[in-house]
Amino acid sequence: MQDGHPVAFESRKLKDVEWRYSVHDVDGHLVEQGKARQFWLEDGLLMTKENRVYVPKGGDLRKSLISECNDTLWTGHQGEERTYALVQRAYYWPQMRDDVETYVRTCLICQQDKADHQKKAGLLQPLLIPTRPWESVSMDYISGLPKVGDLGSIIFVVDRLSKYATFIAAPKHVTAEGTAHLFFKHIVKYWGLPKDIVNDRDSCFTGVF
């Protein structure tokens, strides 16, 4: 101290045995020594900014407070953000958000109640049986093959009625336009344009094909 003002602050890491001390034994001792600038004792509680109670690490007290703000009937499993807002309104401890996130992610009810933002899949529809050859075909790719020149994949087209298959050599990164060109060159040229094409909606099929 100099002229009533601090000229330096000191801090240290708590020893393992000190984690078992009460708030007053550890944190209160630091306050009395002037080693915790943002903490003060009030009615036996260690307080911090915004009049929040500092919660020590020992025991299950932190977990119990998170549970109180998440699991009880008056809170109703509101999720990570709202639970964190409730806890930090009256309490403080380091890495509080991480503790709340871990708790909510391991809460079965929270995960069951979590909103599903994905579009619901439609019902599966059976494919109609073709009435003539090459009326309906299925298409897919074989990739990951050794590259030969500009070629590195295979497009295979199967007539769904006769199961006759045609294999077409294609560039490794073939586009939808390139797929269409190969399809007309090797399929439509010999068998005509099919009524429908079954594929897995790869970008090579859903672009300008």
DALINCOR-V641747 format. One line per field, one symbol per residue. phi: phi as a letter, one per 20 degrees, with the letter a starting at -180 (. if undefined). psi: psi as a letter, one per 30 degrees, with the letter a starting at -180 (. if undefined). burial: # if it has 16 or more other ideal C-beta (glycine too) atoms within 10 Angstrom, else .. A space follows every 50 residues. Layout:
phi=???
psi=???
burial=???
This chain:
phi=.blmcfdaccbbfffgfffeffgffeffffffemecfecbeblndedcgm leefdfffmdffffffffecefffdmlenffffffffffccbaflfffff fffffdefffffeffeeeffffffdfffffebfmfccdcadddmegfcme ebbcedccffeemfdcdcfbgfdfeffffffffffddfgddneffbcdbe lfffddfef
psi=kjhgkkfllkllkklefffflleeedeeeeeefgfjegklkjhgkjlalg hkkkjlekageeeeeeeefeflefehifleeeeeeeefeflklkheeeee eeeefgjeeeeefkkjgkkkklkkkkkkklflkgeklkklkjlglkkjbf kglkkkkkkfefgkkkkkklleikleeeeeeeeeefdeeeflklelkklg hlfffgcg.
burial=....................#.#..###.##....#..#......###.. .#.###.....#..##..##......####.###.###..###..#..## ..##..#..#...................#...########......... .##.#.####.....#.#.#...#...###.##..##...#..#..#.#. ...##...#
